[in-house]
């Protein structure tokens, strides 16, 4: 346990921030998981928003958010190519 007053305050502050960061990280991971399971444009938009929010809050680095968004977009494009629409003949 900290003895100095500023260290006690830092512990309280860190506890609050940890809760907030954990919530943001869980939302982000859930959104990314949703896109990987069912790649749709709407799911990609939600994941992109969650990643941007996490990067803005400092939970993850902005380059990591960008990298994940790029990979998810690529996954969406590949899933569209894998299941082409049937042509009328």
C-alpha positions in Angstrom: 0.0 0.0 0.0 1.3 3.5 -0.8 2.1 5.8 2.0 2.5 9.1 0.2 -0.7 11.0 -0.4 0.0 11.5 -4.2 0.6 7.8 -4.6 -2.8 7.0 -2.9 -4.5 9.4 -5.3 -2.7 7.8 -8.2 -4.1 4.4 -7.2 -7.6 5.7 -7.0 -7.3 7.4 -10.4 -5.7 4.3 -12.0 -8.6 2.1 -10.7 -11.1 4.4 -12.3 -9.2 4.5 -15.6 -8.7 0.8 -15.6 -12.5 0.2 -15.4 -13.0 2.7 -18.3 -10.3 1.3 -20.4 -11.5 -2.3 -19.9 -15.0 -1.3 -21.0 -13.7 0.3 -24.2 -11.4 -2.6 -24.9 -14.3 -5.1 -24.5 -16.5 -3.2 -26.8 -13.7 -3.0 -29.4 -12.9 -6.7 -29.2 -16.6 -7.6 -29.5 -17.1 -5.5 -32.6 -14.0 -6.9 -34.2 -15.1 -10.4 -33.4 -18.5 -9.7 -34.9 -16.9 -8.7 -38.2 -14.7 -11.8 -38.3 -17.7 -14.1 -37.7 -20.1 -12.4 -40.1 -18.3 -9.9 -42.4 -20.9 -7.3 -43.3 -20.6 -3.6 -44.2 -22.6 -2.6 -41.1 -20.5 -4.7 -38.8 -17.3 -3.2 -40.3 -18.6 0.3 -39.7 -19.3 -0.5 -36.0 -15.9 -2.1 -35.6 -14.3 0.9 -37.2 -16.0 3.3 -34.8 -15.0 1.2 -31.8 -11.4 1.0 -33.0 -11.3 4.8 -33.6 -12.8 5.4 -30.1 -10.2 3.1 -28.5 -7.4 4.9 -30.3 -8.7 8.3 -29.4 -9.0 7.3 -25.7 -5.4 5.9 -25.7 -6.5 2.3 -25.1 -4.7 1.2 -28.2 -2.2 2.9 -30.6 -3.7 4.7 -33.6 -1.5 2.6 -36.0 -2.9 -0.6 -34.5 -6.4 0.7 -35.0 -5.6 1.5 -38.6 -4.0 -1.9 -39.2 -7.0 -3.7 -37.8 -9.5 -1.7 -39.8 -7.5 -2.4 -42.9 -7.4 -6.1 -42.2 -11.1 -6.2 -41.5 -11.9 -4.3 -44.7 -9.7 -6.8 -46.7 -11.6 -9.7 -45.0 -14.9 -8.1 -46.1 -13.7 -7.8 -49.7 -12.5 -11.4 -49.8 -15.8 -12.7 -48.4 -17.6 -10.9 -51.2 -15.4 -12.5 -53.8 -15.8 -15.9 -52.3 -19.5 -15.9 -52.6 -20.4 -14.3 -55.9 -24.0 -13.8 -56.9 -25.5 -16.3 -59.3 -25.9 -14.9 -62.8 -29.2 -15.5 -64.7 -28.9 -17.8 -67.6 
